[in-house]
């Protein structure tokens, strides 16, 4: 049975206690400022450790005392990602168990110093890099060894909330980042900065011909899948993304003209969702194992598009990919429940092909209960939101607001009837 990574958080920002296993697909629901992003960013920190260690070893300065210098570098990165949360409280404890005997722990002690502890297997592995000449070292081999050590060869792609802002400024981001010095860049939210730099890096590769036609060079099975992914993008965008000589826009399906709308003039929902669609498409096309961490995919979207973005995100699990979603949307949760329930029927031997076809779905969008988890985050604690009997997200977790609204409506009606008597 495959090992399931374990995350523990104690006393970090709004999170008082969190101890969860990380399934391939995990959804975090709950009120604003409850700690969903705190959990997501903590996972981002731990899952990017392998990449950060790779960077330190390439510089060569970690060669003399590799473990100590690696810890110092990771502490710096930890403060960039989670510093605002860690400065509030003392007694913070974080840990991530990647595989048996592969574990990293972080403690914030009373003198405000953070301490990182590696499990013995990590310490022994890092000792191998002592006094290696990194100018001549095999970089691919180092990367592969770190991926094997942490049992993780995935890209970690964080899509923060507030994406419409970066979409509006996308044509200026190169200039903005170029004129900022390192101190100014460090004032940016680290995950937002990572997202912006990632988009700028791959955007030149997403010109229209490459995005929608070059995939034909791939094997026919993957081509058919990617064509379906492309069609789903169109459903949500109500058009096609185009990138012509660096000018981005959306060519709407129902427009009287073939001229694309500049991204600046697209709707806020299109701006918010665009790079969720593009980044997932890009990494699926490249067959690159990826963990997607997506905050509020429903932002500025009409309910039917919220349902469709949930179904599109399910496609992101193709291959060995993983996904974490933070959301406030009952439509996102309801759509995922349907994908879980159809899979349950299929596993019982029920033929679901007609149901899928009539609803524009394919089998690869169905969610496996054993690989899916949902949690409700509120008042510092994490509650399992899955019903153990049905294998679905519990109804009361999906739309508590509707229950309150309906209850008040009933009370208003009862009051009116009482006044009429």
Helices and strands as residue ranges (DSSP letters): E 6-12, E 15-21, E 25-29, H 36-47, H 49-59, H 66-86, E 93-99, E 102-108, E 114-118, H 120-127, H 139-149, E 155-159, H 163-168, H 170-179, H 182-186, H 190-203, G 204-206, H 208-212, G 214-217, H 220-237, E 239-244, E 247-252, E 261-262, G 263-265, H 268-285, E 290-295, H 303-315, E 322-327, H 330-347, H 353-358, G 363-365, G 369-371, E 372-378, E 381-384, H 395-398, H 400-420
